[in-house]
Each structure stands twice: as structure tokens, then as C-alpha cells.
Amino acid sequence: MAHRAHFDYIIVGNGLAGLQLALEMASDAFFNEKQIALIDPSEKNLNDKTWSFWETEPTKWKNLPYKTWDKAIISTSKKTISLNLSPYTYKSIKAIDFYNYAKSELKNYNNFHFIVDKVESISTDFQPVVITKNTKLRAGHVFDSRIPDEFYNANKSININQHFKGIVIKTQDAVFNDKAVTMMDYRLKDGAQTTFTYVLPFSKYEALIEFTYFTKNVVTEDIYDTFISAYINKYLKIDSYRIIESEQGNIPMTTFPFDDFNTKNVTKIGTGGGWVKPSSGYSFKHTEKRVAKIIENIKSGKIPSANLFKKKYKFYDKVFLKVLHDENHKGEWIFQQFYDKNDIKTMFRFLDEESTFFEELKIMTSLFSWSFIKAFFKTF
């Protein structure tokens, strides 16, 4: 339990965004005298997810990635696209390694306080007050990763669920090519929906195999299991294996205006702040950038949430989601065009929101179709 009732900053939720923000604050002398609380109902001692991302060197994350790859494969029913990712490297971090790293780093600073408790509400009448199950804490500013209740009743937004189940399997024989990650394999489908299999080979004997949907509706766990085992059997041709871990998730791909919930005293962060890229579900590097922007804003006296988003990418994401929403079967074609017609550096820069207008034009041209023209004008 906290030994004080007031903090300069309270971070609600020790997920990717909350811990990245705390680590960035800890590494900046500006925050040396600030008292910072991190509140989460969980001790964060389970490996509950895997974060994958691409980046060029130098990296902040040094030895954290469990495995890295410099090649990737996209498979569709029509072709296999092999990608040399250089100068990028594709990397995977296990959540437990990230949690342990963040907690051990932050424990070196006596101005960071971990509180295991559930936040029930935040009152902002005069100064933010965080009301938890067990206490009330005042703060100068709150960073809140909880998804707003309004999201669940948002009828005007386009909402697609990126939902998946993955299992880590171990085999007796050396069956995996551990030099290349299979980013998307569209050969196995659940009807006319956008579904694909994702394979992260950690070694020649061990891999994460994940079946993913980009759809409005979700499915029961046995459906994922059926497709995962069909993929292992039919495409990987593996008869005997042991399941050593499993994970399940649902990432919102949405046009919901999360940033409307930012105020002078409360900044929404992580999934609850709309930090997950709507068109791809990627969040790791976007979190890193938004955290850097928040720190820069605080130090220059601006509202922390100032200029966290670039309008043009919100527009591109909206067009993309509109097509997926209205014509869900088009997903395979879209991603085939994406990776087949564009240089991988262009693609990664676009997905990282660092592309030039010329690169964006090239990508738009590669997706030129009646579906996109309709979605463009509806969105516009």
C-alpha cells in the first residue's frame, strides 16, 4: 500500500504503455524529484502475450528480444512473397521478460511506487483523484490506460476485432526454418473472412503458431484450435508435437476517437488511448514514439497529449478499415498487394507513420480498386 496520498503522476495500468512511460520518466533527470505511482491489480508475473515489432539499430531494447529475424514470408493462395527485411530486423519480446525488466529497472528509483490495487474511477473536479478499491490518491496528472466505457457503445465507429489464439509447440525433429518469420499465411481460411496464420519460429524445434481473424465477430476457442491443428497438419506437416504455452487476445482495430477523452489532467494511454494502430494492431513502436512525445510535451509545458496523432494516418487507417468492414473477404488481396507491389522499407515506414507523401501515393496506387475508391469517398 502507498505510504502517501499525493503523487505528481499516477500511471493506471502496468501494461506496455504504462511501463514504457515509467521507464522513460526514470531515465530523464527532469522527473528525479517527482513522485510517481504505478497502479495495477496484477503483479505482472505471467507471460500473457508476445510483442513483435520491427526496428532498425540502434535499439532501446538491447537484450530483451527473445528472438530476431531478418527475413519474412507472406503466403497467399496465389503466391509466396519472400522478404529480406534489411535494414530492419523483426523482433519478439515475451511479456514476462518486459515486465521483469521494467520492474527491476524501476525498483532502482525510490520515487517510483508500485501499488497493487484496482482503479474504480478517476474524479477530476479540481485535481485528479484516483479512487481504487482500497483508497483514494490525489495526483498532479493521471495517465490512464483503461478503455473508456463509451467505446463499448460506440455505434458510429468502425470496429473490427483482431482476435487470435496462439500456441507454442515443441517438436522432436528440426522442422522449422528459424531464419524467417511467417507474417501472414492466407492459405487456410474460415470461409470468406480475413483470416491468416502467423508463425514465429523460435528455433528449429519450437514455434508460436497463431490463427488470427480481422473480423467484426469473434469466435469460440475451439474454432481457433481446429484451424491451428489443421495448419500444423496440412501446411507444416508435423505429426507429433507438445504444446508448451498458449495465448489468446483481442485487439481493437477501430476509428473510435479515444483521444477525445484526453483532458488537461488526464491522458489516456495504450489501447485505451488509441495507441494501437487501427489498420494493423501493431503497438510496440507506436507506444515508444508516443511516450517520447508525452515526455517532450511535459518538459516544454504543453498538455501531455498534444500532437500525439498525425491526421493523415488516421484517414488512411479509416479507409482501410472501411474496406475490411464492408468487404471482409478482401483482406488477402489487400495484404498481397501491399507486400508484393511495395518495397518492404516503404511498407514499414508507412506502418510506422514515417512515410513521405510520395511513398504513400505509391502504396495507394498499389491498392487502386473500386473498393478503395468507394471507401475513400465515404470516409472523406
C-alpha positions in Angstrom: 0.0 0.0 0.0 1.2 3.5 -0.8 2.7 5.4 2.1 1.5 8.8 0.7 -1.8 10.2 -0.6 -0.5 12.5 -3.3 1.7 11.9 -6.3 2.9 14.1 -9.1 2.0 11.4 -11.6 -0.2 8.3 -11.4 0.0 5.7 -14.1 -3.0 3.4 -14.2 -2.1 0.0 -15.7 1.3 -1.6 -15.9 1.0 -2.9 -19.4 3.2 -1.9 -22.3 2.3 1.8 -22.3 2.3 2.3 -18.6 5.7 0.6 -18.1 7.3 2.2 -21.2 6.2 5.6 -19.9 7.6 4.9 -16.4 10.9 3.7 -17.8 11.2 6.9 -19.9 10.5 9.1 -16.9 13.0 7.2 -14.8 15.7 7.8 -17.5 15.1 11.5 -17.6 16.5 13.8 -14.8 13.5 16.1 -15.2 11.5 13.6 -13.2 14.1 12.9 -10.5 12.1 14.8 -7.8 8.7 13.7 -9.0 6.7 11.1 -7.0 5.2 8.5 -9.4 2.8 5.7 -8.6 2.0 2.8 -10.9 -1.3 1.1 -10.0 -2.4 -2.3 -11.4 -4.5 -5.1 -9.9 -1.9 -7.6 -11.2 1.7 -8.2 -10.1 2.5 -8.7 -13.8 4.3 -12.0 -13.2 2.7 -14.1 -16.0 3.8 -14.4 -19.6 0.4 -13.3 -21.0 1.4 -12.1 -24.5 4.1 -11.7 -27.1 5.0 -8.3 -28.6 6.5 -8.4 -32.1 7.8 -5.4 -34.0 10.4 -4.3 -36.5 13.1 -1.7 -36.0 16.5 -0.6 -37.2 19.5 -0.2 -34.9 20.3 1.4 -32.5 17.6 0.0 -30.2 16.4 0.8 -26.7 15.6 -2.8 -26.0 19.1 -4.4 -26.2 18.9 -8.0 -24.9 15.1 -8.1 -24.3 14.1 -9.7 -27.6 13.7 -13.5 -27.2 14.4 -14.0 -30.9 15.1 -11.8 -34.0 14.7 -12.4 -37.7 15.9 -10.6 -40.8 13.6 -12.5 -43.3 9.9 -12.8 -43.5 7.3 -14.7 -45.6 3.8 -13.7 -46.8 1.8 -16.6 -48.3 -1.5 -16.2 -50.2 -3.5 -18.7 -52.2 -1.8 -17.3 -55.3 1.8 -16.8 -54.3 4.6 -16.8 -51.7 6.4 -13.5 -51.1 9.8 -13.7 -49.5 11.0 -10.5 -47.9 14.6 -9.5 -47.0 13.8 -7.1 -44.1 17.2 -5.2 -44.1 17.9 -2.6 -42.7 15.0 -3.7 -40.4 15.0 -6.6 -38.0 11.8 -8.3 -36.9 11.9 -9.0 -33.1 9.8 -10.7 -30.5 9.7 -9.9 -26.8 7.9 -12.1 -24.3 5.7 -10.0 -22.0 7.1 -11.6 -18.9 10.7 -10.6 -19.9 9.5 -7.0 -20.5 7.6 -6.9 -17.1 10.6 -8.2 -15.2 13.0 -5.9 -16.9 10.7 -2.8 -16.3 10.1 -3.7 -12.6 13.8 -4.4 -11.9 14.8 -1.1 -13.5 12.2 1.0 -11.7 13.0 -0.5 -8.3 16.3 1.3 -8.6 14.5 4.6 -8.1 12.9 5.5 -4.8 10.4 7.9 -6.4 8.5 5.1 -8.2 5.9 3.3 -6.2 4.1 0.1 -7.3 0.6 -0.3 -5.9 -1.3 -3.5 -6.4 -4.9 -2.3 -6.4 -7.9 -1.9 -8.8 -8.7 1.6 -10.1 -12.5 2.0 -10.0 -12.8 5.6 -11.1 -11.0 8.9 -11.6 -12.6 12.1 -10.4 -11.3 15.4 -12.0 -13.4 18.1 -10.3 -10.5 20.2 -9.1 -7.4 18.0 -9.2 -7.4 14.4 -10.3 -8.3 11.9 -7.6 -7.8 8.2 -8.4 -10.3 6.1 -6.5 -9.2 2.5 -6.1 -10.8 -0.5 -4.3 -8.9 0.3 -1.2 -8.0 4.0 -1.1 -8.1 7.5 -2.8 -5.0 9.1 -4.2 -4.5 12.6 -5.5 -2.3 13.4 -8.5 -0.9 16.3 -10.4 -1.6 14.3 -13.6 -3.0 10.8 -14.4 -2.0 8.6 -17.3 -4.9 6.2 -17.7 -4.7 3.0 -19.8 -8.3 1.8 -19.2 -10.6 1.7 -22.2 -13.4 4.3 -21.9 -16.9 2.7 -21.3 -18.2 4.7 -24.2 -16.1 2.6 -26.6 -18.4 -0.4 -25.9 -21.5 1.6 -27.1 -19.8 3.4 -30.0 -22.2 2.8 -32.9 -20.7 5.4 -35.2 -17.2 4.0 -35.2 -15.9 1.3 -37.5 -14.9 -1.6 -35.3 -13.0 -4.7 -36.4 -11.7 -7.2 -33.9 -8.2 -8.6 -34.4 -8.7 -11.7 -32.4 -6.5 -14.7 -32.2 -5.2 -17.8 -30.4 -1.6 -18.9 -30.5 0.2 -22.0 -29.2 3.9 -22.5 -28.7 4.8 -26.1 -29.8 7.9 -28.1 -29.4 8.8 -30.9 -31.9 11.2 -33.8 -31.8 12.6 -33.2 -35.3 14.2 -30.0 -36.6 11.1 -28.9 -38.7 11.2 -25.1 -38.6 13.1 -22.6 -40.7 14.2 -20.3 -37.8 15.6 -17.7 -40.1 12.3 -16.4 -41.4 9.0 -15.3 -39.7 5.7 -16.1 -41.5 4.0 -12.8 -41.0 0.8 -13.9 -42.8 -0.3 -17.1 -44.4 -3.7 -16.8 -46.0 -3.9 -20.4 -47.4 -6.1 -21.6 -44.6 -9.4 -19.7 -44.3 -12.5 -19.6 -42.2 -15.0 -19.0 -45.0 -14.9 -15.7 -46.9 -13.4 -13.8 -44.0 -10.0 -12.2 -43.5 -8.1 -14.9 -41.5 -4.4 -15.9 -41.5 -1.8 -17.9 -39.7 1.2 -16.3 -38.1 4.3 -18.4 -37.4 7.2 -17.2 -35.2 9.9 -19.9 -35.2 12.0 -19.5 -32.1 14.3 -22.4 -33.0 14.3 -25.4 -35.4 12.2 -27.3 -32.8 10.0 -24.6 -31.3 7.5 -22.1 -32.7 4.5 -19.9 -31.9 1.6 -20.7 -34.3 -1.3 -18.3 -34.2 -4.6 -18.2 -36.1 -5.8 -14.6 -36.5 -9.1 -13.0 -37.6 -9.7 -9.4 -38.7 -13.5 -9.6 -38.4 -16.4 -7.9 -36.8 -17.5 -11.1 -35.0 -15.4 -13.2 -32.5 -15.3 -17.0 -32.3 -15.2 -19.6 -29.6 -11.8 -21.1 -28.5 -12.4 -24.5 -30.2 -12.6 -22.7 -33.6 -9.1 -21.4 -33.3 -7.9 -24.8 -32.1 -9.4 -26.5 -35.1 -7.6 -24.2 -37.5 -4.3 -24.2 -35.7 -4.2 -28.0 -35.7 -5.3 -28.1 -39.4 -2.4 -25.7 -40.2 0.2 -27.8 -38.3 -1.0 -30.9 -40.0 -1.6 -29.7 -43.6 1.0 -27.0 -44.1 3.7 -27.7 -41.6 3.2 -31.4 -42.0 4.0 -32.1 -38.3 2.5 -35.2 -36.8 3.9 -35.2 -33.3 4.4 -32.1 -31.0 4.0 -30.9 -27.5 2.1 -27.7 -26.6 4.1 -25.7 -24.1 2.2 -22.4 -23.9 -0.9 -20.8 -25.3 -2.1 -17.2 -25.5 -5.4 -15.6 -26.7 -6.2 -12.0 -27.4 -8.5 -9.4 -29.0 -7.0 -6.2 -30.2 -9.5 -3.4 -31.3 -8.9 -2.1 -34.8 -11.2 0.9 -34.7 -11.9 4.5 -35.6 -13.2 5.2 -32.1 -11.9 8.7 -31.1 -10.0 7.6 -27.9 -8.1 10.9 -27.9 -11.3 12.8 -27.3 -11.0 11.5 -23.7 -7.7 13.3 -23.1 -8.0 16.4 -20.8 -5.6 18.8 -19.1 -5.3 16.5 -16.1 -5.8 13.0 -17.6 -4.1 11.5 -20.6 -5.4 8.2 -22.0 -2.5 5.8 -22.9 -2.1 2.4 -24.6 -5.1 0.7 -26.1 -7.3 3.0 -24.0 -5.7 6.0 -25.7 -6.0 4.7 -29.2 -2.2 3.9 -29.4 -2.8 0.6 -31.2 -2.6 1.3 -35.0 -6.1 0.7 -36.2 -5.2 -0.9 -39.5 -2.6 -3.3 -38.2 -2.9 -3.8 -34.5 0.8 -3.0 -34.0 1.5 -1.1 -30.8 5.1 -1.7 -29.6 7.0 1.0 -31.6 4.0 3.4 -31.7 4.0 3.3 -27.9 7.7 4.1 -27.8 7.1 7.2 -30.0 4.0 8.4 -28.1 5.8 8.1 -24.8 8.7 10.2 -26.2 6.2 12.8 -27.4 4.5 12.9 -24.0 7.8 13.5 -22.2 8.7 16.2 -24.7 5.3 17.9 -24.1 5.6 17.8 -20.3 9.1 19.3 -20.4 8.0 22.1 -22.7 5.0 22.9 -20.6 2.4 21.6 -23.0 -0.6 19.4 -22.3 0.9 15.9 -22.3 -1.5 14.6 -25.1 -0.6 17.4 -27.5 0.1 16.3 -31.1 0.2 12.5 -30.3 -1.5 11.6 -33.6 -1.0 12.5 -37.3 -4.3 13.2 -39.0 -3.3 11.8 -42.4 -2.6 8.3 -41.0 -5.9 8.3 -39.1 -7.5 9.0 -42.5 -5.6 6.1 -44.2 -6.5 3.8 -41.4 -10.1 4.7 -41.7 -10.2 4.0 -45.4 -8.5 0.6 -44.9 -10.9 -0.3 -42.0 -13.9 0.7 -44.1 -12.9 -1.7 -46.9 -12.3 -4.5 -44.3 -15.6 -3.7 -42.7 -17.7 -3.6 -45.9 -15.9 -6.3 -47.9 -14.1 -8.5 -45.3 -13.1 -11.1 -47.9 -10.7 -8.5 -49.5 -8.1 -8.8 -46.7 -6.0 -11.4 -48.5 -5.9 -9.3 -51.7 -5.1 -6.1 -49.8 -2.1 -7.6 -48.0 -0.8 -9.4 -51.1 -0.8 -6.0 -53.0 0.8 -4.3 -50.0 3.8 -6.5 -49.8 4.1 -7.5 -53.4 3.9 -4.1 -55.1 5.9 -2.1 -52.5 9.4 -2.2 -51.2 9.5 -3.5 -47.6 11.2 -0.4 -46.4 8.3 1.7 -47.8 5.8 -0.6 -46.2 7.5 -0.5 -42.7 7.9 3.3 -43.0 4.2 3.6 -43.8 3.1 1.3 -41.0 5.4 3.2 -38.6 3.8 6.5 -39.8 7.2 7.9 -41.1 6.5 7.7 -44.8 6.8 10.5 -47.3 3.8 11.6 -49.4 5.4 10.0 -52.5 5.6 6.6 -50.7 2.0 7.0 -49.6 1.0 7.7 -53.2 2.8 4.5 -54.3 1.0 2.4 -51.7 -2.4 3.9 -52.6 -1.7 3.2 -56.3 -0.9 -0.5 -55.4 -4.3 -0.7 -53.7 -6.2 1.1 -56.5 -9.6 -0.7 -56.8 -13.3 0.1 -56.8 -13.4 -1.0 -53.1 -10.8 1.6 -52.1 -12.3 4.4 -54.2 -15.7 3.8 -52.6 -14.2 3.7 -49.1 -12.1 6.8 -49.8 -15.1 8.9 -50.7 -17.3 7.6 -47.9 -14.5 8.4 -45.4 -13.7 11.7 -47.0 
